[in-house]
C-alpha cells in the first residue's frame, strides 16, 4: 500500500496500492466496501521518489480523490462506494493531489516520478470542479515535477513548489501568478505558509541546501537557515506564533524565524529523527528516531525516554487530548504509550516486516491504521 486515509468521522478507511487499486473499508464491521482497479499503473515501474498511487478524503467525508502514475485523477463517492468520475487531462503522471479548503475544487500536479529520467513536458497544476468534474484552469510555469502545495489560512492564495527549484505564489480568485522565485538548486521538497500568509518557509530535496524563509511580497529571502543536514528536510511546521518553526532535517530543530538562528537542536542517538508530534498545549514535543523521547520545550530538558525501539523511518502520532501516543518501529510494529506516565499500554506485533512510512489515528484515539505486508492494511483497536 502507498497511501492510507481516514474519513473525517472515522467510519471508513481508504487505501491505494502500487497496482493502482482503490480499496475502502467499513471500520466498524471490517467489511470491504470498494475494491476496484482505478488506475492503469505501469507494472515495470521500478521506483523513485513518489509512489505511483495516492488517495485523499475530502473534509466532508463523502468524496475522495486518487491519483497514480498513469496521469489520471479519479473522484469517488464514499457513501455509494463507487466511482463518481475520472479526471483526465495530464500528459504525465500525477505527482500530487490536494483539495481546496472548502472541498469544492481539486488540484493535481504532474511530472516525472523519479530523477533517473529527464523532466517531462507536463509539469502543470490543474484545477477541477469536484461536483461536475470540469477542468476549470491549468496553472503553467514549472519546468519539472510539481510536489508541495499549500494554501494560506483563508484559501485565497496557493503556493506550489517544484523539482525545478522554483516556488510560485498564485491568486486563487484570478488564477494569476503573483510571484515566482528560485528557492533551491536541487528542488523543493516541502513548504509552508506562515499564519499571516505574508511569509513562507521551504525545505530542499538535497542535503547540502538550507531551509529558507521568504518574503511573499517581494520573493526575497529573509533568512537562509543553514543546517548541518544529515538528510533533506522531511517536515516543516511554522508555529501559531509565526515566530518559530520546527523542522525535521535528520535532527529535529527549532528555528527563530526573526533571526534565522537555531533555538535548539533535539538530536536522538543513532539514526536521524524522522518525525515529531507536538503536545496539544505545545509545552512538549515527542521526537522519534532511534529512540522515542519527550522534550520539555519550556525548560529545554528531557522529560522521559520511552523506548529504544524505533529506528529508521519511524513515525509518531498523538491524540488531540494528548493522553495517548502511538509510535511505529522499523520492524513494522506499533506501540501505544501513556504520555503522563511513560508506560507502554500495548504493543501490536505486525507480520509486516517493511518499514512503516505512514501511521494514523482517529481523532478519538480508538482506532489506528497502518500499511501491512503483501498489499494489506491493518486496523488496530
Buried (B, 14 or more C-beta within 10 A) or exposed (E): BBBBBBBBEBBBBBBBBBBBBBBBBEBEEEEEBBEBEBBEBEEEBEEBBBBBBBBBBBEBBBBBBBBBBBBBBBBBBBEEBEBBBEBEBBEBBBBBBBBBBEBEBBBBBBBBBEBEEEBBEBBBBBBBEBEEBEBEBBBEBBBBBBBBBBBBEEEEBBBBBBBBBBBBBBEBEEEEBBBBBEBBEBBBBBBBBBBEBEBBBBBBBBBEBBBBBBBBEEBEBBBEBEBEBEBBBBBBBBBEEBBBBBBBBBBBBBBBBEEBEEBBBBBBEEBBBBBBBBBEEEEBBBBBBBBBBBBBBEEEEEBBEBBBBBBEBBBBBBBEEBEBBBBBBBBBBBBBBEBEEBEBEEEBEBEBEBBBBBBBBBEEBEBBBBBBEEEBBBBBE
